[in-house]
């Protein structure tokens, strides 16, 4: 009987500590500004994944990625993965920036890539950008007629 009570006490303590940790995490993430679905962070990189609900028969997955390389420089790109070899798999990469949490995302640059008779395509490059802004990457993924999109959180880039 004693062992059962001690076991129940430890279980209760574990449950309460998990509950407190979860509430603390939620509070901390709500302090980070968010604009149009992207958190504005000072992280070194961010990855965003294509939404599951928009996939079809041919499109399996896709992601966007932005990495801070240093003041005034980012790595931007993404990948589209088809469920199998398709006639045409494409990705369009769009770089957007925002000055602060009260603004809106504005277009900076874009490029696209297409592979024929393939199951994936990637497009990425190093880009010199103006410092003092948050940057995010948004990608449009397609495999034949299936289309989806993904976007990253914003990461702050310092001036050179």
Secondary structure, DSSP 8 states (H G I E B T S, - for coil): -HHHHHHHHHHHHHHHHHHHHHHHHHHHHHTS-EETTEEEE--SEEEEE--GGG--SSEEEEEEEEEEEETTEEEEEEEEEEEEEEEEEEEEEEEEEESSTTS--EEEEEEEEEEEEEEEEEEEEEEE--SSEEEEEEEEEEETTEEEEEE--EEEE---
